[in-house]
Amino acid sequence: IGIDGSRSGLGVHSIALAPVKNTNAWNFTVTLVNTAENADSARGKLTVAVEGVQNGKLTTLDWAHLSGSGGKDGVPFAFKFFQQVQGSLALPKGFVPNRIAVTLQPDGGSGVTRKLDWSQALASQHGVIINMP
């Protein structure tokens, strides 16, 4: 997931997924950036949704379905320039994921959503490299 070149401000730089052995759970690492000039600290909550197929039908699982009872409001973030946020999600048996969507809801601001093909997020599981200008 990359930041749109014409956009500045709060954004999702990348996401990496890694399966949890012998479960339907996945660990994720999301790298957040704040590219606004003279930026204040960004604070808010991050949530994840997964689009896929279950029982032959297209389905979107929102954060409440993926996180269980522990993190129903989302994963908190607070940073000035960049931060890596980690968490876990669980997919139901038989669910085949196609895309993952990360939504940032900053305190007092408009939400930002970025989507990525599931296979691309899996390819990033060995680490995230950020090239700074």
N, C-alpha and C positions, 0 to 999 in steps of 0.2 A: 504494500500500500504506500503510495507516495503522496506528497503534498502537491496540489495543483499549482503550477508555476505562476498563475495570476493571483493566487490567494496568499494572504499573509495572516498570521494569527495562530490560534490553537489548531493543531492537526495531529493526525496519526502518521508517523513515519513508516513503521513496519509492524508486522505481527508474525510470530513464530509459534507453531504448535508442536507438541510432543506427546505421544500416547503414553498413558500410564499402564505399565505392563499388567496383563491379565484382568483388565477392567474395561468398561466403556467410557472411562474418564480421559480427559486430555488436559495437559498443562499448557498455558499460553503465556507468552511474553509480548507485551505491546510497548513499542517505543513511541512516546509522545513528544511533540516539539511545540515550541511557542516562538514563532518567527516575527511577531509584531515588533515594529520599531518602538523602542522605549517601553517594552512590555512590562506590565505588572505581573506578579505571580498569578499563575492559573490554578484554580482549585475547583474541584467538582467530583463527579462520579463517572466511572467508565462501565458500560454494559456491553455484552456480546449477544448476538443472535446468530443462529445457524439456519441456513436454507438448505433443504434437501428433500429426500423422498422417504415416505413411510407408508407401508401398506399400499404401494402403488400410486400414492397421491403426493403432489407437491405440498410441502409443509414448511413453515417457519417456526422454529422454537425460539421464544424470547428468553431473556435473562432469568425470569422467574422459573421457567421450566429447566434451564440448564444449570443453575447455581444451587438448587435445593433451598433449604430454609436458611442457610448461613448468611448469604450475601444478597438478600433480596433487593436492596437498594442500589447495588453496584459496588465496584471497587473504587475506593477514594484515590484521588491524585492531588498533588500540590507541588508545583515546581515553577521555576522562572524560565529556564531555557529548554531543558529536556528531562525526561524521566522514563525509566522502564518500569512498567506495572506488570505484576505477575498474578496469575489466578488459575483456577481450575474450573472445568465444566464437565458435565456428564451427559452423554447422548443416550437416548433410550435404545434398547435392543431392537435391531432391525432397521434402524434409521441410517440412511446413506447420505452423508453430508456433501453438498455441492459448493456452497459459498459461506463465508463467515463475514459478519458485519460488526464493526466496532463503533459504538456511539459514545461520544464524550458530551456530557451535560455539565458545562461549567456553572458555578454558582452565579446567578444573576445574568446569564448570557444565553445566546442561542446554541442549540446542540449542533454537533458535527458528526456525520456518519461516513465511514469509509468501508467499502466492501472489497473482498479478495476471494478468488477461487480457493477452495479448500486445499487443492493440490499445491498451489503456490505457497500457502502458509506452511504446509508440511515441508516443503523444500527448504524453508528458512529455519528449520528446527535446530540446526547445528550452530546457530549464533547469528547475531545481527551485527553488521558492520556499517558504521555511519561515516561517510566521507565528508569531512568538514571543509568548506572553501578556504 
